[in-house]
């Protein structure tokens, strides 16, 4: 999966993606819509779409959507 | 008593916790998410309240939620109320987390610890939880932790100039054990339930 497709799909981890403009360099954890449930949704997202298991600690270690993409891609 | 697990641990209140608790209780944004009523509380009243919780832990138990990263920072609190030793039930209530920690999974870890304490240490058979119907994240959290929706209390809470519906959830000891036995409380298992529940909630009450 390419980064642009990843960014598009990544929006689904947010409860309400209306008005959300995600880019590879978006600091996703700083978005108002980000919550502890979003973090869990990211774990589920990586599991469902990439068959990759990431942890809360992994998410703590990345800041941008691109960094998350790299993390998942390199697992 | 101190219970330690994952990113946070629980401990009993200390007198000095009143300062942080008072800060959170007077934060209208935090309190707007709970079923409780917002009101301004003085430091003196808070100290007295915390002292009373320290000295009385039979029918209700309050816990400070602290980071287990070595800093021991208190980031919130939660409690078991209306503990009924005859019917072996209690109300899991009042979870408050400092907004700066809301994006982490601390609240979930704290709630898992609370359930573990209720079922394994107090020997309870049933836990009840309530949350505002409009607060989707709370509803998702209840269900992903194994609680089942029992019903709806219509317009039972007055908040923000309107009456709000409250969802009532419960989990029984057997529900909890079944999930424990199937690794249902691992981060991945919980995460897998989140997406599913999100979709289901859109079609529920």
Interface residues (C-beta under 8 A of the other chain):
Chain A: X15 X29 X34 X35 X36 X37 X38 X39 X40 X41 X43 X44 X45 X47 X48 X53 X55 X56 X60
Chain B: X7 X102 X103 X104 X105 X106 X107 X108 X136 X137 X140 X141 X144 X187 X188 X190 X191 X192 X194 X195 X198
